Amino acid sequence: MPLTGSAEAEAQRIAKGLRSKDLAVLNELIDWYQYRLARYLFYVTGKRENVEDLAQETWVRVLERGTQYDGRSRFEPWLFSIARNLAFDQFRKRRAFSLDTNDATDSSDGASARELTAENQPSPFLAAARSEDAARLASAMESLEPIYREALLLRFQEELSLQEIAGITGAPVTTISSRIYRGLAALRSGWQGGTNAI
């Protein structure tokens, strides 16, 4: 997605800072994106364990590969692509893993997305989670298959375009659109049925 105006200037500033390995720019990015990155990794992996390690490794890769970010598009898709690749590399090392299965939703430590909070950055999603309906929605999201959970999170929570999500996941835009449609249908079905079995 092409950038315009101040967004383009900001992306260029970030690209320049990453090319020169400017730690002040990296620290600024960490401040802005750490919570969103941890939330994304949690939803992709379905487990709280290792989220901190994966997030830290993502920032190391951002610094190491900063010259690859050209500043012609938003920073978020590039960041989430690195995080996604690291998460999948970790899964491949442990065992054969596919986002097409529901294996990642079995959280061994009992942690949930509702427990992943930002210290001074309440997202609209977590602010609403104080209500019963929002808590039910968070629980329903956790029970979705990872491919649908990821598509919904990137589209509605991170507000990325279908093209940006396709770039992150390596799937065609039509597939992303289908995943969003199916994920929403599963949420709607579970919501109307009053169950968490989605």
Contact map, one row per residue, 1 for C-alpha under 8 A:
111000000000000000000000000000000000000000000000000000000000000000000000110000000000000000000000000000000000000000000000000000000000000000000000000000000000000010110000000000000000000000000000000000
111100000000000000000000000000000000000000000000000000000000000000000001100000000000000000000000000000000000000000000000000000000000000000000000000000000000000000000000000000000000000000000000000000
111110110000000000000000000000000000000000000000000000000000000000000001110000000000000000000000000000000000000000000000000000000000000000000000000000000000000000000000000000000000000000000000000000
011111110000000000000000000000000000000000000000000000000000000000000000000000000000000000000000000000000000000000000000000000000000000000000000000000000000000000000000000000000000000000000000000000
001111111000000000000000000000000000000000000000000000000000000000000000000000000000000000000000000000000000000000000000000000000000000000000000000000000000000000000000000000000000000000000000000000
000111111100000000000000000000000000000000000000000000000000000000000000000000000000000000000000000000000000000000000000000000000000000000000000000000000000000000000000000000000000000000000000000000
001111111110000000000000000000000000000000000000000000000000000000000000010000000000000000000000000000000000000000000000000000000000000000000000000000000000000000000000000000000000000000000000000000
001111111111000000000000000000000000000000000000000000000000000000000011100000000000000000000000000000000000000000000000000000000000000000000000000000000000000000000000000000000000000000000000000000
000011111111100000000000000000000000000000000000000000000000000000000000000000000000000000000000000000000000000000000000000000000000000000000000000000000000000000000000000000000000000000000000000000
000001111111110000000000000000000000000000000000000000000000000000000000000000000000000000000000000000000000000000000000000000000000000000000000000000000000000000000000000000000000000000000000000000
000000111111111000000000000000000000000000000000000000000000000000000011111000000000000000000000000000000000000000000000000000000000000000000000000000000000000000000000000000000000000000000000000000
000000011111111100000000000000000000000000000000000000000000000000000111000000000000000000000000000000000000000000000000000000000000000000000000000000000000000000000000000000000000000000000000000000
000000001111111110000000000000000000000000000000000000000000000000000010000000000000000000000000000000000000000000000000000000000000000000000000000000000000000000000000000000000000000000000000000000
000000000111111111000000100000000000000000000000000000000000000000000010001000000000000000000000000000000000000000000000000000000000000000000000000000000000000000000000000000000000000000000000000000
000000000011111111100000000000000000000000000000000000000000000001101110000000000000000000000000000000000000000000000000000000000000000000000000000000000000000000000000000000000000000000000000000000
000000000001111111110000000000000000000000000000000000000000000000000000000000000000000000000000000000000000000000000000000000000000000000000000000000000000000000000000000000000000000000000000000000
000000000000111111111100110000000000000000000000000000000000000000000000000000000000000000000000000000000000000000000000000000000000000000000000000000000000000000000000000000000000000000000000000000
000000000000011111111100110000000000000000000000000000000000011001101000000000000000000000000000000000000000000000000000000000000000000000000000000000000000000000000000000000000000000000000000000000
000000000000001111111100000000000000000000000000000000000000000001100000000000000000000000000000000000000000000000000000000000000000000000000000000000000000000000000000000000000000000000000000000000
000000000000000111111100000000000000000000000000000000000000000000000000000000000000000000000000000000000000000000000000000000000000000000000000000000000000000000000000000000000000000000000000000000
000000000000000011111110010000000000000000000000000000000000001001000000000000000000000000000000000000000000000000000000000000000000000000000000000000000000000000000000000000000000000000000000000000
000000000000000011111111110000000000000000000000000000000000000000000000000000000000000000000000000000000000000000000000000000000000000000000000000000000000000000000000000000000000000000000000000000
000000000000000000001111111000000000000000000000000000000000000000000000000000000000000000000000000000000000000000000000000000000000000000000000000000000000000000000000000000000000000000000000000000
000000000000000000000111111100000000000000000000000000000000000000000000000000000000000000000000000000000000000000000000000000000000000000000000000000000000000000000000000000000000000000000000000000
000000000000010011000111111110000000000000000000000000000000000000000000000000000000000000000000000000000000000000000000000000000000000000000000000000000000000000000000000000000000000000000000000000
000000000000000011001111111111000000000000000000000000000000001000000000000000000000000000000000000000000000000000000000000000000000000000000000000000000000000000000000000000000000000000000000000000
000000000000000000000011111111100000000000000000000000000000000000000000000000000000000000000000000000000000000000000000000000000000000000000000000000000000000000000000000000000000000000000000000000
000000000000000000000001111111110000000000000000000000000000000000000000000000000000000000000000000000000000000000000000000000000000000000000000000000000000000000000000000000000000000000000000000000
000000000000000000000000111111111100000000000000000000000000000000000000000000000000000000000000000000000000000000000000000000000000000000000000000000000000000000000000000000000000000000000000000000
000000000000000000000000011111111100000000000000000000000010000000000000000000000000000000000000000000000000000000000000000000000000000000000000000000000000000000000000000000000000000000000000000000
000000000000000000000000001111111100000000000000000000000000000000000000000000000000000000000000000000000000000000000000000000000000000000000000000000000000000000000000000000000000000000000000000000
000000000000000000000000000111111110000000000000000000000000000000000000000000000000000000000000000000000000000000000000000000000000000000000000000000000000000000000000000000000000000000000000000000
000000000000000000000000000011111111100000000000000000000000000000000000000000000000000000000000000000000000000000000000000000000000000000000000000000000000000000000000000000000000000000000000000000
000000000000000000000000000011111111110000000000000000100000000000000000000000000000000000000000000000000000000000000000000000000000000000000000000000000000000000000000000000000000000000000000000000
000000000000000000000000000000011111111000000000000000000000000000000000000000000000000000000000000000000000000000001100100000000000000000000000000000000000000000000000000000000000000000000000000000
000000000000000000000000000000001111111100000000000000000000000000000000000000000000000000000000000000000000000000000000000000000000000000000000000000000000010000000000000000000000000000000000000000
000000000000000000000000000000001111111110000000000000100000000000000000000000010010000000000000000000000000000000000000000000000000000000000000000000000000000000000000000000000000000000000000000000
000000000000000000000000000000000111111111000000001100100000000000000000000000000000000000000000000000000000000000000000000000000000000000000000000000000000000000000000000000000000000000000000000000
000000000000000000000000000000000011111111100000000000000000000000000000000000000000000000000000000000000000000010010000000000000000000000000000000000000000000000000000000000000000000000000000000000
000000000000000000000000000000000001111111110000000000000000000000000000000000010000000000000000000000000000000000000000000000000000000000000000000001001100000000000000000000000000000000000000000000
000000000000000000000000000000000000111111111100001001100000000000000000000000000011001000000000000000000000000000000000000000000000000000000000000000000000000000000000000000000000000000000000000000
000000000000000000000000000000000000011111111111001000000000000000000000000000000000000000000000000000000000000010000000000000000000000000000000000000000000000000000000000000000000000000000000000000
000000000000000000000000000000000000001111111110000000000000000000000000000000000000000000000000000000000000000010000000000000000000000000000100010011001000000000000000000000000000000000000000000000
000000000000000000000000000000000000000111111100000000000000000000000000000000000001001000000000000000010000000000000000000000000000000000000000010011000000000000000000000000000000000000000000000000
000000000000000000000000000000000000000011111111000000000000000000000000000000000000001000000000000000011000000000000000000000000000000000000000010000000000000000000000000000000000000000000000000000
000000000000000000000000000000000000000011111111000000000000000000000000000000000000000000000000000000011110000000000000000000000000000000000100010000000000000000000000000000000000000000000000000000
000000000000000000000000000000000000000001101111111000000000000000000000000000000000000000000000000000011111101000000000000000000000000000000000000000000000000000000000000000000000000000000000000000
000000000000000000000000000000000000000001001111111000000000000000000000000000000000000000000000000000000010101100000000000000000000000000000000000000000000000000000000000000000000000000000000000000
000000000000000000000000000000000000000000000011111100000000000000000000000000000000000000000000000000000000100000000000000000000000000000000000000000000000000000000000000000000000000000000000000000
000000000000000000000000000000000000000000000011111111000000000000000000000000000000000000000000000000000000000000000000000000000000000000000000000000000000000000000000000000000000000000000000000000
000000000000000000000000000000000000010011000011111111100000000000000000000000000000000000000000000000000000000000000000000000000000000000000000000000000000000000000000000000000000000000000000000000
000000000000000000000000000000000000010000000000111111110000000000000000000000000000000000000000000000000000000000000000000000000000000000000000000000000000000000000000000000000000000000000000000000
000000000000000000000000000000000000000000000000011111111000000000000000000000000000000000000000000000000000000000000000000000000000000000000000000000000000000000000000000000000000000000000000000000
000000000000000000000000000000000000000010000000011111111100000000000000000000000010011000000000000000000000000000000000000000000000000000000000000000000000000000000000000000000000000000000000000000
000000000000000000000000000000000100110010000000001111111110000000000000000000000010000000000000000000000000000000000000000000000000000000000000000000000000000000000000000000000000000000000000000000
000000000000000000000000000000000000000000000000000111111111000000000000000000000000000000000000000000000000000000000000000000000000000000000000000000000000000000000000000000000000000000000000000000
000000000000000000000000000000000000000000000000000011111111100000000000000000000000010000000000000000000000000000000000000000000000000000000000000000000000000000000000000000000000000000000000000000
000000000000000000000000000000000000000000000000000001111111110000000000000000100110010000000000000000000000000000000000000000000000000000000000000000000000000000000000000000000000000000000000000000
000000000000000000000000000001000000000000000000000000111111111000000000000000000000000000000000000000000000000000000000000000000000000000000000000000000000000000000000000000000000000000000000000000
000000000000000000000000000000000000000000000000000000011111111100000000000000000000000000000000000000000000000000000000000000000000000000000000000000000000000000000000000000000000000000000000000000
000000000000000000000000000000000000000000000000000000001111111111000000000000000100000000000000000000000000000000000000000000000000000000000000000000000000000000000000000000000000000000000000000000
000000000000000001000000000000000000000000000000000000000111111111000000000000100100000000000000000000000000000000000000000000000000000000000000000000000000000000000000000000000000000000000000000000
000000000000000001001000010000000000000000000000000000000011111111000000000000000000000000000000000000000000000000000000000000000000000000000000000000000000000000000000000000000000000000000000000000
000000000000000000000000000000000000000000000000000000000001111111000000000000000000000000000000000000000000000000000000000000000000000000000000000000000000000000000000000000000000000000000000000000
000000000000000000000000000000000000000000000000000000000000111111111000000000000000000000000000000000000000000000000000000000000000000000000000000000000000000000000000000000000000000000000000000000
000000000000001001101000000000000000000000000000000000000000111111111000000000000000000000000000000000000000000000000000000000000000000000000000000000000000000000000000000000000000000000000000000000
000000000000001001100000000000000000000000000000000000000000000011111100000000000000000000000000000000000000000000000000000000000000000000000000000000000000000000000000000000000000000000000000000000
000000000000000000000000000000000000000000000000000000000000000011111100000000000000000000000000000000000000000000000000000000000000000000000000000000000000000000000000000000000000000000000000000000
000000000000001001000000000000000000000000000000000000000000000011111110001001000000000000000000000000000000000000000000000000000000000000000000000000000000000000000000000000000000000000000000000000
000000000001001000000000000000000000000000000000000000000000000000111111100000000000000000000000000000000000000000000000000000000000000000000000000000000000000000000000000000000000000000000000000000
000000010011111000000000000000000000000000000000000000000000000000001111111000000000000000000000000000000000000000000000000000000000000000000000000000000000000000000000000000000000000000000000000000
011000010011000000000000000000000000000000000000000000000000000000000111110000000000000000000000000000000000000000000000000000000000000000000000000000000000000000000000000000000000000000000000000000
111000010010000000000000000000000000000000000000000000000000000000000111111000000000000000000000000000000000000000000000000000000000000000000000000000000000000000000000000000000000000000000000000000
101000100010000000000000000000000000000000000000000000000000000000000011111111000000000000000000000000000000000000000000000000000000000000000000000000000000000000000000000000000000000000000000000000
000000000010010000000000000000000000000000000000000000000000000000001010111111100000000000000000000000000000000000000000000000000000000000000000000000000000000000000000000000000000000000000000000000
000000000000000000000000000000000000000000000000000000000000000000000000011111110000000000000000000000000000000000000000000000000000000000000000000000000000000000000000000000000000000000000000000000
000000000000000000000000000000000000000000000000000000000000000000000000011111111000000000000000000000000000000000000000000000000000000000000000000000000000000100011011000000000000000000000000000000
000000000000000000000000000000000000000000000000000000000000000000001000011111111100000000000000000000000000000000000000000000000000000000000000000000000000000000000001000000000000000000000000000000
000000000000000000000000000000000000000000000000000000000100010000000000001111111110000000000000000000000000000000000000000000000000000000000000000000000000000000000000000000000000000000000000000000
000000000000000000000000000000000000100100000000000000000000000000000000000111111111000000000000000000000000000000000000000000000000000000000000000000000000000000000001000000000000000000000000000000
000000000000000000000000000000000000000000000000000000000000000000000000000011111111100000000000000000000000000000000000000000000000000000000000000000000000000000000011100000000000000000000000000000
000000000000000000000000000000000000000000000000000000000100110000000000000001111111110000000000000000000000000000000000000000000000000000000000000000000000000000000000000000000000000000000000000000
000000000000000000000000000000000000100010000000000001100100000000000000000000111111111000000000000000000000000000000000000000000000000000000000000000000000000000000000000000000000000000000000000000
000000000000000000000000000000000000000010010000000000000000000000000000000000011111111100000000000000000000000000000000000000000000000000000000000000000000000000000001100000000000000000000000000000
000000000000000000000000000000000000000000000000000000000000000000000000000000001111111110000000000000000000000000000000000000000000000000000000000000000000000000000000000000000000000000000000000000
000000000000000000000000000000000000000000000000000001001100000000000000000000000111111111000000000000000000000000000000000000000000000000000000000000000000000000000000000000000000000000000000000000
000000000000000000000000000000000000000010011000000001000000000000000000000000000011111111100000000000000000000000000000000000000000000000000000000000000000000000000000000000000000000000000000000000
000000000000000000000000000000000000000000000000000000000000000000000000000000000001111111110000100000000000000000000000000000000000000000000000000000000000000000000000000000000000000000000000000000
000000000000000000000000000000000000000000000000000000000000000000000000000000000000111111111000000000000000000000000000000000000000000000000000000000000000000000000000000000000000000000000000000000
000000000000000000000000000000000000000000000000000000000000000000000000000000000000011111111100000000000000000000000000000000000000000000000000000000000000000000000000000000000000000000000000000000
000000000000000000000000000000000000000000000000000000000000000000000000000000000000001111111111100000000000000000000000000000000000000000000000000000000000000000000000000000000000000000000000000000
000000000000000000000000000000000000000000000000000000000000000000000000000000000000000111111111100000000000000000000000000000000000000000000000000000000000000000000000000000000000000000000000000000
000000000000000000000000000000000000000000000000000000000000000000000000000000000000000011111111000000000000000000000000000000000000000000000000000000000000000000000000000000000000000000000000000000
000000000000000000000000000000000000000000000000000000000000000000000000000000000000000001111111000000000000000000000000000000000000000000000000000000000000000000000000000000000000000000000000000000
000000000000000000000000000000000000000000000000000000000000000000000000000000000000000000111111100000000000000000000000000000000000000000000000000000000000000000000000000000000000000000000000000000
000000000000000000000000000000000000000000000000000000000000000000000000000000000000000000111111110000000000000000000000000000000000000000000000000000000000000000000000000000000000000000000000000000
000000000000000000000000000000000000000000000000000000000000000000000000000000000000000100110011111010100000000000000000000000000000000000000000000000000000000000000000000000000000000000000000000000
000000000000000000000000000000000000000000000000000000000000000000000000000000000000000000000001111110000000000000000000000000000000000000000000000000000000000000000000000000000000000000000000000000
000000000000000000000000000000000000000000000000000000000000000000000000000000000000000000000000111111010000000000000000000000000000000000000000111000000000000000000000000000000000000000000000000000
000000000000000000000000000000000000000000000000000000000000000000000000000000000000000000000000011111000000000000000000000000000000000000000000111000000000000000000000000000000000000000000000000000
000000000000000000000000000000000000000000000000000000000000000000000000000000000000000000000000111111110000000000000000000000000000000000000000110000000000000000000000000000000000000000000000000000
000000000000000000000000000000000000000000000000000000000000000000000000000000000000000000000000001111111100000000000000000000000000000000000001110000000000000000000000000000000000000000000000000000
000000000000000000000000000000000000000000000000000000000000000000000000000000000000000000000000100011111100000000000000000000000000000000000000000000000000000000000000000000000000000000000000000000
000000000000000000000000000000000000000000011110000000000000000000000000000000000000000000000000001011111110000000000000000000000000000000000000010000000000000000000000000000000000000000000000000000
000000000000000000000000000000000000000000001110000000000000000000000000000000000000000000000000000001111110000000000000000000000000000000000111110000000000000000000000000000000000000000000000000000
000000000000000000000000000000000000000000000110000000000000000000000000000000000000000000000000000001111111000000000000000000000000000000000000000000000000000000000000000000000000000000000000000000
000000000000000000000000000000000000000000000111000000000000000000000000000000000000000000000000000000011111111100000000000000000000000000000000000000000000000000000000000000000000000000000000000000
000000000000000000000000000000000000000000000010000000000000000000000000000000000000000000000000000000000111111000000000000000000000000000000000000000000000000000000000000000000000000000000000000000
000000000000000000000000000000000000000000000011100000000000000000000000000000000000000000000000000000000011111000000000000000000000000000000000000000000000000000000000000000000000000000000000000000
000000000000000000000000000000000000000000000000000000000000000000000000000000000000000000000000000000000011111100000000000000000000000000000000000000000000000000000000000000000000000000000000000000
000000000000000000000000000000000000000000000011000000000000000000000000000000000000000000000000000000000011111110100000000000000000000000000000000000000000000000000000000000000000000000000000000000
000000000000000000000000000000000000000000000001000000000000000000000000000000000000000000000000000000000010011111110000000000000000000000000100000000000000000000000000000000000000000000000000000000
000000000000000000000000000000000000001001100000000000000000000000000000000000000000000000000000000000000000001111110000000000000000000001000100000000000000000000000000000000000000000000000000000000
000000000000000000000000000000000000000000000000000000000000000000000000000000000000000000000000000000000000000111111000000001001000001001000000000000000000000000000000000000000000000000000000000000
000000000000000000000000000000000000000000000000000000000000000000000000000000000000000000000000000000000000001111111000000000000000000000000000000000000000000000000000000000000000000000000000000000
000000000000000000000000000000000000001000000000000000000000000000000000000000000000000000000000000000000000000111111100000000000000000000000000000000000000000000000000000000000000000000000000000000
000000000000000000000000000000000010000000000000000000000000000000000000000000000000000000000000000000000000000001111110010001000000000000000000000000000000000000000000000000000000000000000000000000
000000000000000000000000000000000010000000000000000000000000000000000000000000000000000000000000000000000000000000011111111000000000000000000000000000000000000000000000000000000000000000000000000000
000000000000000000000000000000000000000000000000000000000000000000000000000000000000000000000000000000000000000000001111110000000000000000000000000000000000000000000000000000000000000000000000000000
000000000000000000000000000000000000000000000000000000000000000000000000000000000000000000000000000000000000000000000111110000000000000000000000000000000000000000000000000000000000000000000000000000
000000000000000000000000000000000010000000000000000000000000000000000000000000000000000000000000000000000000000000000111111000000000000000000000000000000000000000000000000000000000000000000000000000
000000000000000000000000000000000000000000000000000000000000000000000000000000000000000000000000000000000000000000001111111101100000000000000000000000000000000000000000000000000000000000000000000000
000000000000000000000000000000000000000000000000000000000000000000000000000000000000000000000000000000000000000000000100111111100000000000000000000000000000000000000000000000000000000000000000000000
000000000000000000000000000000000000000000000000000000000000000000000000000000000000000000000000000000000000000000000000011111110000000000000000000000000000000000000000000000000000000000000000000000
000000000000000000000000000000000000000000000000000000000000000000000000000000000000000000000000000000000000000000000000001111111000010000000000000000000000100000000000000000000000000000000000000000
000000000000000000000000000000000000000000000000000000000000000000000000000000000000000000000000000000000000000001001000011111111100000000000000000000000000000000000000000000000000000000000000000000
000000000000000000000000000000000000000000000000000000000000000000000000000000000000000000000000000000000000000000000000011111111100000000000000000000000000000000000000000000000000000000000000000000
000000000000000000000000000000000000000000000000000000000000000000000000000000000000000000000000000000000000000000000000000111111110010000000000000000000000000000000000000000000000000000000000000000
000000000000000000000000000000000000000000000000000000000000000000000000000000000000000000000000000000000000000001000000000011111111111001000000000000000000000000000000000000000000000000000000000000
000000000000000000000000000000000000000000000000000000000000000000000000000000000000000000000000000000000000000000000000000001111111011000000000000000000000000000000000000000000000000000000000000000
000000000000000000000000000000000000000000000000000000000000000000000000000000000000000000000000000000000000000000000000000000011111111000000000000000000000000000000000000000000000000000000000000000
000000000000000000000000000000000000000000000000000000000000000000000000000000000000000000000000000000000000000000000000000000001111111100000000000000000000000000000000000000000000000000000000000000
000000000000000000000000000000000000000000000000000000000000000000000000000000000000000000000000000000000000000000000000000000001011111110000000000000000000000000000000000000000000000000000000000000
000000000000000000000000000000000000000000000000000000000000000000000000000000000000000000000000000000000000000000000000000010011111111111000000000000000000000000000000000000000000000000000000000000
000000000000000000000000000000000000000000000000000000000000000000000000000000000000000000000000000000000000000001000000000000001111111111100000000000000000000000000000000000000000000000000000000000
000000000000000000000000000000000000000000000000000000000000000000000000000000000000000000000000000000000000000000000000000000000001111111110000000000000000000000000000000000000000000000000000000100
000000000000000000000000000000000000000000000000000000000000000000000000000000000000000000000000000000000000000000000000000000000000111111111000000000000000000000000000000000000000000000100010000000
000000000000000000000000000000000000000000000000000000000000000000000000000000000000000000000000000000000000000011000000000000001000011111111100000000000000000000000000000000000000000000000000000000
000000000000000000000000000000000000000000000000000000000000000000000000000000000000000000000000000000000000000000000000000000000000001111111110000000000000000000000000000000000000000000000000000100
000000000000000000000000000000000000000000000000000000000000000000000000000000000000000000000000000000000000000000000000000000000000000111111111000000000000000000000000000000000000000000100110000111
000000000000000000000000000000000000000000000000000000000000000000000000000000000000000000000000000000000000000000000000000000000000000011111111000010000000000000000000000000000000000000100000000000
000000000000000000000000000000000000000000100100000000000000000000000000000000000000000000000000000000001000000110000000000000000000000001111111000010000000000000000000000000000000000000000000000000
000000000000000000000000000000000000000000000000000000000000000000000000000000000000000000000000000000001000000000000000000000000000000000111111100000000000000000000000000000000000000000000000000111
000000000000000000000000000000000000000000000000000000000000000000000000000000000000000000000000000001001000000000000000000000000000000000011111110110000000000000000000000000000000001001100000000001
000000000000000000000000000000000000000000000000000000000000000000000000000000000000000000000000001111001000000000000000000000000000000000000011111110000000000000000000000000000000000000000000000000
000000000000000000000000000000000000000000111100000000000000000000000000000000000000000000000000001111011000000000000000000000000000000000000001111111000000000000000000000000000000000000000000000000
000000000000000000000000000000000000000000000000000000000000000000000000000000000000000000000000001100000000000000000000000000000000000000000000111111100000000000000000000000000010000000000000000000
000000000000000000000000000000000000000000000000000000000000000000000000000000000000000000000000000000000000000000000000000000000000000000000001111111110000000000000000000000000011011000000000000000
000000000000000000000000000000000000000000110000000000000000000000000000000000000000000000000000000000000000000000000000000000000000000000001101111111111000000000000000000000000000001000000000000000
000000000000000000000000000000000000000100110000000000000000000000000000000000000000000000000000000000000000000000000000000000000000000000000000011111111100000000000000000000000000000000000000000000
000000000000000000000000000000000000000000000000000000000000000000000000000000000000000000000000000000000000000000000000000000000000000000000000001111111110000000001000000000010011001000000000000000
000000000000000000000000000000000000000000000000000000000000000000000000000000000000000000000000000000000000000000000000000000000000000000000000000111111111100000000000000000000001001100000000000000
000000000000000000000000000000000000000100100000000000000000000000000000000000000000000000000000000000000000000000000000000000000000000000000000000011111111110000000000000000000000000000000000000000
000000000000000000000000000000000000000100000000000000000000000000000000000000000000000000000000000000000000000000000000000000000000000000000000000001111111111100001000000000000000000000000000000000
000000000000000000000000000000000000000000000000000000000000000000000000000000000000000000000000000000000000000000000000000000000000000000000000000000111111111111001000000000000000000000000000000000
000000000000000000000000000000000000000000000000000000000000000000000000000000000000000000000000000000000000000000000000000000000000000000000000000000011111111100000000000000000000000000000000000000
000000000000000000000000000000000000000000000000000000000000000000000000000000000000000000000000000000000000000000000000000010000000000000000000000000011111111000000000000000000000000000000000000000
000000000000000000000000000000000001000000000000000000000000000000000000000000000000000000000000000000000000000000000000000000000000000000000000000000001111111100000000000000000000000000000000000000
000000000000000000000000000000000000000000000000000000000000000000000000000000000000000000000000000000000000000000000000000000000000000000000000000000000111111110000000000000000000000000000000000000
000000000000000000000000000000000000000000000000000000000000000000000000000010000000000000000000000000000000000000000000000000000000000000000000000000000111011111011000000000000000000000000000000000
100000000000000000000000000000000000000000000000000000000000000000000000000000000000000000000000000000000000000000000000000000000000000000000000000000000010001111111000000000000000000000000000000000
000000000000000000000000000000000000000000000000000000000000000000000000000000000000000000000000000000000000000000000000000000000000000000000000000000000010000111111100000010011000000000000000000000
100000000000000000000000000000000000000000000000000000000000000000000000000000000000000000000000000000000000000000000000000000000000000000000000000000000000000011111110000010000000000000000000000000
100000000000000000000000000000000000000000000000000000000000000000000000000010000000000000000000000000000000000000000000000000000000000000000000000000000000000111111111000000000000000000000000000000
000000000000000000000000000000000000000000000000000000000000000000000000000010000000000000000000000000000000000000000000000000000000000000000000000000100110000111111111100010010000000000000000000000
000000000000000000000000000000000000000000000000000000000000000000000000000000000000000000000000000000000000000000000000000000000000000000000000000000000000000001111111111110010000000000000000000000
000000000000000000000000000000000000000000000000000000000000000000000000000010001000000000000000000000000000000000000000000000000000000000000000000000000000000000111111111000000000000000000000000000
000000000000000000000000000000000000000000000000000000000000000000000000000011011001000000000000000000000000000000000000000000000000000000000000000000000000000000011111110000000000000000000000000000
000000000000000000000000000000000000000000000000000000000000000000000000000000001001000000000000000000000000000000000000000000000000000000000000000000000000000000001111111000000000000000000000000000
000000000000000000000000000000000000000000000000000000000000000000000000000000000000000000000000000000000000000000000000000000000000000000000000000000000000000000000111111100000000000000000000000000
000000000000000000000000000000000000000000000000000000000000000000000000000000000000000000000000000000000000000000000000000000000000000000000000000000000000000000000110111110110000000000000000000000
000000000000000000000000000000000000000000000000000000000000000000000000000000000000000000000000000000000000000000000000000000000000000000000000000000000000000000000100011111110000000000000000000000
000000000000000000000000000000000000000000000000000000000000000000000000000000000000000000000000000000000000000000000000000000000000000000000000000000000000000001101100001111111000000000000000000000
000000000000000000000000000000000000000000000000000000000000000000000000000000000000000000000000000000000000000000000000000000000000000000000000000000000000000000000000000111111100000000000000000000
000000000000000000000000000000000000000000000000000000000000000000000000000000000000000000000000000000000000000000000000000000000000000000000000000000000000000000000000001111111110000000000000000000
000000000000000000000000000000000000000000000000000000000000000000000000000000000000000000000000000000000000000000000000000000000000000000000000000000100000000001001100001111111111000000000000000000
000000000000000000000000000000000000000000000000000000000000000000000000000000000000000000000000000000000000000000000000000000000000000000000000000000000000000001000000000011111111100000000000000000
000000000000000000000000000000000000000000000000000000000000000000000000000000000000000000000000000000000000000000000000000000000000000000000000000000000000000000000000000001111111110000000000000000
000000000000000000000000000000000000000000000000000000000000000000000000000000000000000000000000000000000000000000000000000000000000000000000000001100100000000000000000000000111111111000000000000000
000000000000000000000000000000000000000000000000000000000000000000000000000000000000000000000000000000000000000000000000000000000000000000000000000100110000000000000000000000011111111100000000000000
000000000000000000000000000000000000000000000000000000000000000000000000000000000000000000000000000000000000000000000000000000000000000000000000000000000000000000000000000000001111111110000000000000
000000000000000000000000000000000000000000000000000000000000000000000000000000000000000000000000000000000000000000000000000000000000000000000000000100000000000000000000000000000111111111000000000000
000000000000000000000000000000000000000000000000000000000000000000000000000000000000000000000000000000000000000000000000000000000000000000000001000110110000000000000000000000000011111111100000000000
000000000000000000000000000000000000000000000000000000000000000000000000000000000000000000000000000000000000000000000000000000000000000000000000000000010000000000000000000000000001111111110000000000
000000000000000000000000000000000000000000000000000000000000000000000000000000000000000000000000000000000000000000000000000000000000000000000000000000000000000000000000000000000000111111111000000000
000000000000000000000000000000000000000000000000000000000000000000000000000000000000000000000000000000000000000000000000000000000000000000000001000000000000000000000000000000000000011111111100000001
000000000000000000000000000000000000000000000000000000000000000000000000000000000000000000000000000000000000000000000000000000000000000010011001000000000000000000000000000000000000001111111110000001
000000000000000000000000000000000000000000000000000000000000000000000000000000000000000000000000000000000000000000000000000000000000000000000000000000000000000000000000000000000000000111111111000000
000000000000000000000000000000000000000000000000000000000000000000000000000000000000000000000000000000000000000000000000000000000000000000000000000000000000000000000000000000000000000011111111100001
000000000000000000000000000000000000000000000000000000000000000000000000000000000000000000000000000000000000000000000000000000000000000000010000000000000000000000000000000000000000000001111111111111
000000000000000000000000000000000000000000000000000000000000000000000000000000000000000000000000000000000000000000000000000000000000000010010000000000000000000000000000000000000000000000111111111100
000000000000000000000000000000000000000000000000000000000000000000000000000000000000000000000000000000000000000000000000000000000000000000000000000000000000000000000000000000000000000000011111111000
000000000000000000000000000000000000000000000000000000000000000000000000000000000000000000000000000000000000000000000000000000000000000000000000000000000000000000000000000000000000000000001111111000
000000000000000000000000000000000000000000000000000000000000000000000000000000000000000000000000000000000000000000000000000000000000000000000000000000000000000000000000000000000000000000000111111100
000000000000000000000000000000000000000000000000000000000000000000000000000000000000000000000000000000000000000000000000000000000000000000000000000000000000000000000000000000000000000000000111111111
000000000000000000000000000000000000000000000000000000000000000000000000000000000000000000000000000000000000000000000000000000000000000100110010000000000000000000000000000000000000000000000110011111
000000000000000000000000000000000000000000000000000000000000000000000000000000000000000000000000000000000000000000000000000000000000000000010010000000000000000000000000000000000000000000000100001111
000000000000000000000000000000000000000000000000000000000000000000000000000000000000000000000000000000000000000000000000000000000000000000010011000000000000000000000000000000000000000001101100001111
